[in-house]
Each structure stands twice: as C-alpha cells, then as structure tokens.
Amino acid sequence: MKYVDSKLSIVGAGPGDPDLITLKAIKALQSADVVLYDALANEALLDYAPPTSIKIFVGKRAGMHHRQQREINRMIVNYTNTCGHVVRLKGGDPYVFGRGHEELEYAQRHGIPTTYIPGISSAIAVPGLMGIPLTKRGINESFWVVTGTLSDQRTARDLTHAAQSSATVVILMGVSKLPEIVELFKKYREVSEPVCMIQNGSKPDVRFISGDLDSIVSVKNEAGLASPAIIVIGEVVREKAQAVSEMLEQEAVLVK
C-alpha cells in the first residue's frame, strides 16, 4: 500500500560547513520521515530531522561504494511508499556531479512527487572560502567545472578542451588522476601555471596546498593529501598568495 503523503526531496547539503545550508533545505529536513545521506553531507545536519525519522548512510566514494546506485533508487521508492517524505541529502549541489537528477527521474517514473532544493556547490564555494575567486576582471573570462574521473575510471575527455582554454578549471573527483591531469595541462599551458588542491573545504580540518603544473604532484605526495579534495588550475590561484602576502605585511606593520 502506498503512503498517502509520499514524496521525495533532493536536497543539497552544501560544501561541508553545516552553516552553509539553505533555509529551504532545513525545512525539508524538519519534515522528513526518512533521510538518505551521502558521505559528503555533514552529519550535523541530521539534527534538523525529527528524532523519530529514519536516517540511513548511503554514501559512495571512489572504490568504496557503500550502496550501489540501483539499491539507492530502490530504497527511495520503497521508503516513500511505506514511510512518506524521503529527503535525499547530497553534498554540495545535487545537480553538480551528484546524480541528483537521475534519482529524481527514477522516482518520477514510479509516480512519486519530487522536489529539488539547490545546495551551495563546493566547486564555487570552497575556492572562494580559501581566498580564490573563480573569476576576476583582467585575469580570466570564465571557469570550467569538470569531473576528473568518469564512471568507468577513465580521465574525463572534457579536460582536454578545458586545458586548451584560458579559463580557470575546477576539477572534482580528480585526486587519483592528478599525474595524468597535470601532464595533459602541460601540453597546452605553461608549467608555471598555478595549481592548488583543497581537502575538506569549508570544514575545520580543511587542508590547502599549492604549486604549479611542474610541482603540484610532488607537493601533493609530500603532503599526503587525499580525497575528497578539489583541484583548481589557473591564474586566479595566485590571488590567495597575494592575499596572504598582504596580510603578513599588515601584521608586520602593526608589530613595528
């Protein structure tokens, strides 16, 4: 028997900091009967859901798929039909390499009412929080957001087009492919092109490393940086270094 108030909300959890979630997302969580949440969704957000709600971790990471996508789809249908309102809580924005629209379509094919609630994408927010604007007048005219790894573990083809542009390039899910990515960009850009990597962006344990196309692989290996992390390639990466330099100069003046 189908639950009378069954529905699915595809909800963006933001980049990690639990304060970076929208009011609409909080309202969805407050009315949830079931929350299916991902590895990149901060578990502190589960506190917004009623104590009586069912909360199930369904996270997937490279090489460690806790739940296969087909199983998640079945869970969405089963729980909406038997419990009511299912919130699918996904890190960042569900429509930015999050398979959120696939899950929404699957639910709709089974006659389930659906809602999409956007989240702040880590692709934009995390560089900004580290002092890196993805666009800046006089430096670049656009930015690309590209996945580093396809579902079959190959390097994404669009990276070749991105490398040939003058745009800032933000690469998600690309840590394991860093050597291949660097070699590709070296074909089209100067080896001095700035690169940074940001792990656990917006969280208290955030880690940041930087270098250029010639050094970033060795810097990453020495730092032991691992997923989840994003890669930013482009001249705007220098903006963080400039901001840090100015801050140190101001502190030196105050000390004098």
Backbone torsions as a table, in degrees:
resi	resn	phi	psi	omega
1	MET	NA	134.2	-177.7
2	LYS	-82.6	134.7	179.2
3	TYR	-66.8	136.4	-171.3
4	VAL	-65.2	-33.3	-177.2
5	ASP	-106.4	31.3	-177.4
6	SER	-68.0	137.2	174.7
7	LYS	-165.0	161.1	178.5
8	LEU	-121.2	131.4	172.2
9	SER	-114.1	118.3	173.7
10	ILE	-89.1	111.7	-167.8
11	VAL	-120.1	130.8	174.9
12	GLY	-83.3	127.9	-177.9
13	ALA	-91.1	-5.7	-177.7
14	GLY	84.0	-177.2	-170.7
15	PRO	-78.0	-8.4	179.4
16	GLY	145.6	-45.6	175.9
17	ASP	-64.9	120.8	-176.4
18	PRO	-64.5	-17.1	176.4
19	ASP	-75.4	-15.6	-177.9
20	LEU	-94.9	49.9	175.7
21	ILE	-122.6	149.5	-175.7
22	THR	-80.8	158.2	176.7
23	LEU	-62.2	-36.3	-179.9
24	LYS	-65.3	-37.3	177.6
25	ALA	-66.0	-40.8	178.3
26	ILE	-61.5	-43.4	179.5
27	LYS	-62.2	-37.4	177.6
28	ALA	-64.7	-43.9	179.2
29	LEU	-63.3	-37.1	-178.7
30	GLN	-65.3	-22.0	-179.8
31	SER	-107.6	13.0	-175.9
32	ALA	-77.2	139.6	169.3
33	ASP	-94.6	-29.7	178.4
34	VAL	-140.2	137.2	173.8
35	VAL	-121.0	120.4	174.1
36	LEU	-105.7	110.7	-170.6
37	TYR	-119.3	151.2	-175.8
38	ASP	-93.1	170.8	179.9
39	ALA	-64.2	-31.7	-176.3
40	LEU	-89.9	-0.7	175.8
41	ALA	-88.7	126.3	-178.4
42	ASN	-64.6	125.9	-176.7
43	GLU	-65.8	-16.9	176.7
44	ALA	-62.0	-25.6	-179.9
45	LEU	-68.2	-20.7	179.3
46	LEU	-65.2	-19.1	179.3
47	ASP	-65.8	-20.7	177.6
48	TYR	-74.1	-23.0	-179.1
49	ALA	-76.9	151.2	179.0
50	PRO	-58.7	145.6	178.5
51	PRO	-57.1	-27.2	-178.1
52	THR	-82.5	-8.6	-177.2
53	SER	-73.4	154.0	177.5
54	ILE	-88.5	129.8	-178.2
55	LYS	-122.5	120.7	-173.9
56	ILE	-129.4	125.8	176.0
57	PHE	-78.1	124.6	179.4
58	VAL	-129.0	32.4	-173.6
59	GLY	-68.1	149.1	175.1
60	LYS	-130.7	135.0	171.7
61	ARG	-134.1	163.2	-175.4
62	ALA	-52.4	120.4	177.9
63	GLY	79.2	-4.9	-177.5
64	MET	-137.4	71.2	-178.6
65	HIS	-85.1	100.1	-178.1
66	HIS	-62.9	-39.7	176.4
67	ARG	-132.5	129.5	175.5
68	GLN	-71.2	153.3	-174.9
69	GLN	-60.0	-39.0	-179.9
70	ARG	-62.1	-36.5	177.9
71	GLU	-67.9	-39.9	177.9
72	ILE	-61.4	-43.4	178.1
73	ASN	-58.6	-44.3	179.5
74	ARG	-64.5	-38.6	178.9
75	MET	-63.3	-40.3	178.8
76	ILE	-58.3	-48.3	-179.0
77	VAL	-65.8	-46.9	-177.4
78	ASN	-61.6	-45.2	-176.3
79	TYR	-74.0	-33.7	176.0
80	THR	-66.5	-38.0	-179.0
81	ASN	-71.9	-29.8	-173.9
82	THR	-106.4	-20.4	-175.1
83	CYS	-119.9	-30.7	179.7
84	GLY	122.8	-112.6	-174.3
85	HIS	-87.8	116.5	176.6
86	VAL	-104.9	125.8	173.0
87	VAL	-102.2	120.4	175.3
88	ARG	-96.5	101.2	-173.7
89	LEU	-94.0	115.3	-173.2
90	LYS	-124.0	139.7	-179.9
91	GLY	-60.4	147.9	179.6
92	GLY	65.7	-133.1	173.8
93	ASP	-109.1	131.4	-174.9
94	PRO	-61.9	-19.8	-177.2
95	TYR	-97.5	4.0	176.5
96	VAL	-109.2	91.9	-177.8
97	PHE	53.8	34.3	-178.0
98	GLY	-114.1	-1.4	-179.7
99	ARG	60.8	17.8	-179.4
100	GLY	-62.1	-40.4	-178.3
101	HIS	-70.0	-31.8	176.3
102	GLU	-62.6	-42.9	-179.8
103	GLU	-68.5	-38.4	177.3
104	LEU	-62.7	-44.6	178.8
105	GLU	-62.4	-40.8	-179.8
106	TYR	-61.5	-43.8	179.1
107	ALA	-64.4	-41.8	-179.2
108	GLN	-63.3	-36.6	178.5
109	ARG	-64.2	-21.6	178.3
110	HIS	-100.7	17.6	173.9
111	GLY	74.0	23.1	-177.4
112	ILE	-97.7	127.4	174.6
113	PRO	-62.5	141.0	-174.4
114	THR	-132.7	154.1	175.5
115	THR	-139.2	139.7	174.3
116	TYR	-110.3	126.2	178.1
117	ILE	-119.1	110.4	-174.9
118	PRO	-61.0	155.6	173.5
119	GLY	-127.1	162.6	176.6
120	ILE	-72.8	122.1	-177.5
121	SER	-77.1	135.4	176.6
122	SER	-62.7	-26.2	-178.7
123	ALA	-60.3	-32.1	-179.1
124	ILE	-100.0	-45.3	-172.6
125	ALA	-71.0	-42.4	-173.5
126	VAL	-64.4	-48.0	174.8
127	PRO	-58.8	-42.3	-179.3
128	GLY	-60.3	-41.8	179.4
129	LEU	-65.3	-23.1	177.8
130	MET	-93.3	9.5	177.1
131	GLY	87.7	16.4	-178.3
132	ILE	-113.4	109.7	175.2
133	PRO	-79.8	134.6	-178.8
134	LEU	-69.5	-25.8	173.8
135	THR	-132.5	143.9	174.5
136	LYS	-149.6	132.9	-177.6
137	ARG	-56.1	131.1	179.4
138	GLY	89.3	-8.0	-179.9
139	ILE	-112.1	-51.2	178.7
140	ASN	-147.5	164.7	-174.5
141	GLU	-112.6	-10.0	-177.7
142	SER	-163.7	172.1	171.7
143	PHE	-139.9	150.8	176.6
144	TRP	-111.2	142.9	169.5
145	VAL	-117.8	117.1	-172.0
146	VAL	-130.1	142.3	171.8
147	THR	-78.7	140.0	-179.4
148	GLY	-83.2	-24.5	-174.4
149	THR	-134.0	128.6	177.0
150	LEU	-81.1	172.3	-177.0
151	SER	-62.2	-25.5	177.9
152	ASP	-93.5	13.6	176.4
153	GLN	74.7	6.4	174.5
154	ARG	-79.4	157.2	175.5
155	THR	-71.2	136.5	-175.8
156	ALA	-61.2	135.6	-178.9
157	ARG	-66.6	-33.6	-177.5
158	ASP	-65.0	-15.9	177.0
159	LEU	-61.3	-31.6	178.3
160	THR	-63.7	-44.6	178.6
161	HIS	-66.6	-39.5	179.5
162	ALA	-63.5	-41.4	-178.7
163	ALA	-63.8	-31.5	-178.2
164	GLN	-79.1	-12.6	179.6
165	SER	-85.8	175.2	174.1
166	SER	-101.0	10.6	-173.8
167	ALA	-77.4	158.6	164.7
168	THR	-67.7	136.8	-179.4
169	VAL	-120.8	122.1	176.2
170	VAL	-106.2	123.5	-175.8
171	ILE	-114.6	120.1	176.5
172	LEU	-98.6	148.2	177.2
173	MET	55.5	44.2	-176.5
174	GLY	-121.7	4.4	-174.5
175	VAL	-58.9	-45.0	-177.9
176	SER	-68.7	-17.7	-178.9
177	LYS	-104.1	12.6	-174.0
178	LEU	-53.9	-47.7	-179.9
179	PRO	-58.4	-42.7	178.8
180	GLU	-66.6	-39.3	179.7
181	ILE	-63.4	-44.9	-179.4
182	VAL	-62.0	-44.9	179.9
183	GLU	-63.1	-36.4	178.1
184	LEU	-65.1	-47.0	-177.9
185	PHE	-68.0	-29.3	178.0
186	LYS	-63.8	-23.4	179.1
187	LYS	-69.8	-25.4	-172.5
188	TYR	-121.6	-14.1	-178.0
189	ARG	-129.1	162.2	179.3
190	GLU	-66.8	146.4	-179.9
191	VAL	-65.3	-15.9	178.7
192	SER	-85.8	2.3	178.6
193	GLU	-58.0	126.8	-177.3
194	PRO	-67.6	143.4	178.1
195	VAL	-139.4	142.2	171.2
196	CYS	-136.8	161.1	175.0
197	MET	-131.8	137.5	-177.1
198	ILE	-127.9	120.5	-179.7
199	GLN	-106.7	139.0	178.9
200	ASN	54.9	44.2	-178.2
201	GLY	-57.3	138.9	179.6
202	SER	76.9	-2.7	179.5
203	LYS	-99.2	162.2	179.9
204	PRO	-60.4	-28.4	-178.4
205	ASP	-96.6	28.1	179.2
206	VAL	-58.5	143.1	175.4
207	ARG	-128.0	140.2	-177.3
208	PHE	-132.4	130.1	171.9
209	ILE	-131.7	154.3	-180.0
210	SER	-147.2	161.4	178.2
211	GLY	-175.6	-143.9	173.8
212	ASP	-135.9	-177.4	-177.2
213	LEU	-60.7	-25.5	-178.5
214	ASP	-81.5	-22.6	-171.7
215	SER	-119.8	-15.2	-167.4
216	ILE	-62.8	-32.4	-179.7
217	VAL	-64.7	-46.0	179.9
218	SER	-68.6	-36.6	177.4
219	VAL	-63.2	-43.3	179.6
220	LYS	-63.8	-44.6	-179.9
221	ASN	-63.9	-41.6	179.9
222	GLU	-65.4	-37.1	-178.9
223	ALA	-78.8	-19.5	-177.8
224	GLY	69.7	30.1	-178.7
225	LEU	-72.0	136.2	-177.9
226	ALA	-134.1	175.5	176.9
227	SER	-67.8	152.9	-1.1
228	PRO	-83.2	133.2	178.7
229	ALA	-152.7	154.6	175.0
230	ILE	-112.0	155.8	179.4
231	ILE	-115.1	133.5	176.2
232	VAL	-122.9	126.3	-180.0
233	ILE	-122.0	126.4	177.7
234	GLY	150.0	165.5	-175.7
235	GLU	-63.2	-24.1	-178.9
236	VAL	-66.2	-18.1	177.8
237	VAL	-60.7	-29.0	178.7
238	ARG	-64.2	-20.9	-177.6
239	GLU	-62.3	-34.9	177.3
240	LYS	-65.6	-45.8	179.7
241	ALA	-59.8	-39.7	179.0
242	GLN	-65.0	-41.8	-179.7
243	ALA	-64.7	-41.5	178.9
244	VAL	-65.1	-42.0	179.2
245	SER	-61.1	-43.6	179.9
246	GLU	-65.7	-37.8	179.5
247	MET	-64.5	-42.4	179.6
248	LEU	-65.6	-37.6	178.0
249	GLU	-64.4	-41.2	179.3
250	GLN	-65.0	-40.5	178.2
251	GLU	-64.5	-38.3	179.2
252	ALA	-63.3	-39.7	179.5
253	VAL	-65.0	-42.4	179.7
254	LEU	-63.2	-38.0	179.2
255	VAL	-64.3	-39.5	179.0
256	LYS	-64.4	NA	NA
